[in-house]
Each structure stands twice: as structure tokens, then as C-alpha cells.
């Protein structure tokens, strides 16, 4: 998890850049705030789910276990909390552990390292941490 004192929109842009630097593209984007407002009339803080995918890692995983697609892409959440923006990423090691396919572990570990590096980049590019 990364917690930064930057504006939500600025943080989203930095997250996208940091993910791209680690070989991840954003395949899906869910604006939870807008969806809940449109469908239920509920107001909430900024909350965005980005479906991040590293094509090379995804390909390797799919070659080993076709059902891994059920666990792809890796979700990254960007949300506001008090006076900060929080960025969180799923732990691919946890997802892969449910497949009982040991050959997927190295791929999950690479994905985890890439996501962690992206979060570190978000923190480093922030003026100061909260």
C-alpha cells in the first residue's frame, strides 16, 4: 500500500505511468464512485479500480494454466482517504496459491515485485509521504 498527499487525479496519472514502467498496461477501469452514484444514488469518495496486466507474465501463466484467466488482471485500487490518496495492489502470490499450480509461483512473484516497484515509484514521485 502507498499513501501519498497528492491529489487523486495526479496520483492516478502517476500510478498509470509507474505501472507502464514495470510492463503493466491498464486493461480495465472501474470508477466505483461514479457507478454507485449512477446506479444507486450513493455519494462516496474517489475510488478507482484499475485492472493491470503485464502481457508477458499473463502469457506465461496462461500457457501453464488456462484457468488463471479467472484471476487476471491484477487489480490496483486508487482511492481518497482523509487528506491523502491511497494506492493498493492485489498480491498475485495469494491469488495463485488457490490454483494449486506450483509452476505459477515464480510468475506471481514477478508480478508482485513489479506491482511493489510501481507503488514505490508512486511514493518516490510524491512531494512527501503521509
C-alpha positions in Angstrom: 0.0 0.0 0.0 1.1 3.5 -0.7 -0.3 6.6 1.0 0.6 9.9 -0.6 -0.5 13.6 -0.1 -1.1 14.2 -3.8 -4.5 14.9 -5.5 -6.5 11.9 -6.7 -6.2 12.7 -10.4 -2.5 13.3 -10.1 -2.0 10.1 -8.3 -4.0 8.1 -10.9 -1.7 9.5 -13.6 1.4 8.6 -11.6 0.1 5.1 -11.0 -0.5 4.6 -14.7 3.0 5.7 -15.5 4.5 3.6 -12.8 2.7 0.5 -13.9 3.7 1.1 -17.5 7.4 1.4 -16.4 7.0 -2.1 -14.9 5.5 -3.6 -18.1 1.8 -3.4 -16.9 -1.0 -2.0 -19.0 -4.4 -1.0 -17.7 -7.0 -3.2 -19.4 -10.0 -2.2 -17.3 -11.0 0.8 -15.3 -13.9 0.9 -12.9 -14.9 4.2 -11.4 -16.7 2.9 -8.3 -17.7 6.4 -7.2 -19.4 7.2 -10.5 -21.0 3.8 -10.8 -22.5 3.8 -7.3 -23.8 7.3 -7.8 -25.4 6.5 -11.2 -26.9 3.2 -10.1 -27.8 3.8 -6.5 -27.6 7.5 -5.9 -24.8 6.9 -3.3 -22.1 9.5 -2.7 -18.7 8.3 -1.8 -15.0 9.3 -2.0 -13.0 8.9 -5.2 -12.4 5.2 -5.8 -11.0 3.7 -8.9 -10.1 0.1 -9.7 -7.5 -0.4 -12.4 -7.2 -3.8 -14.0 -3.4 -4.0 -14.6 -1.9 -6.7 -16.8 1.7 -7.5 -17.7 1.2 -9.3 -21.1 4.4 -11.3 -20.9 3.6 -12.6 -17.4 0.0 -13.2 -18.4 1.0 -15.2 -21.4 3.4 -17.4 -19.4 0.7 -18.0 -16.8 -1.9 -18.9 -19.4 0.5 -21.3 -21.1 0.8 -23.2 -17.8 -2.8 -23.0 -16.6 -5.6 -21.8 -18.8 -7.9 -21.2 -15.8 -5.6 -18.5 -14.5 -7.6 -16.0 -16.5 -10.2 -16.1 -13.7 -7.6 -14.3 -11.6 -6.4 -11.8 -14.2 -5.9 -8.9 -14.4 -4.2 -7.7 -11.1 -6.4 -5.1 -9.5 -4.9 -1.8 -8.3 -7.1 0.5 -6.3 -6.7 4.2 -6.1 -8.9 6.0 -3.5 -9.1 9.0 -1.4 -8.9 8.7 2.4 -9.0 11.8 4.6 -6.4 14.2 3.2 -4.4 11.6 1.2 -4.7 9.3 -1.8 -4.2 5.6 -1.1 -2.9 3.1 -3.7 -3.3 -0.6 -3.1 -2.5 -3.6 -5.3 -3.6 -7.2 -5.1 -0.9 -9.7 -4.1 -0.6 -12.1 -7.0 1.1 -14.7 -4.7 -2.2 -15.0 -2.8 -4.3 -15.4 -6.0 -2.0 -18.1 -7.5 -1.9 -20.0 -4.2 -5.5 -21.0 -4.8 -4.7 -22.7 -8.1 -2.5 -25.4 -6.6 -0.2 -25.0 -9.5 3.4 -24.5 -8.1 4.8 -23.7 -11.6 2.8 -20.4 -11.4 4.5 -19.2 -8.2 7.6 -17.7 -10.0 5.3 -15.7 -12.3 3.2 -14.5 -9.4 6.4 -13.4 -7.6 7.5 -11.4 -10.7 4.1 -9.8 -10.9 4.2 -9.0 -7.2 7.7 -7.5 -7.5 6.5 -5.3 -10.4 3.5 -4.1 -8.6 5.5 -3.3 -5.5 8.0 -1.4 -7.6 5.2 0.6 -9.1 3.9 1.5 -5.7 7.4 2.5 -4.6 7.6 4.8 -7.6 4.3 6.4 -6.7 5.7 7.2 -3.3 9.0 8.5 -4.6 7.3 10.8 -7.1 5.1 12.2 -4.3 6.3 15.5 -2.7 6.2 13.9 0.7 4.6 10.8 2.3 1.7 11.0 4.7 
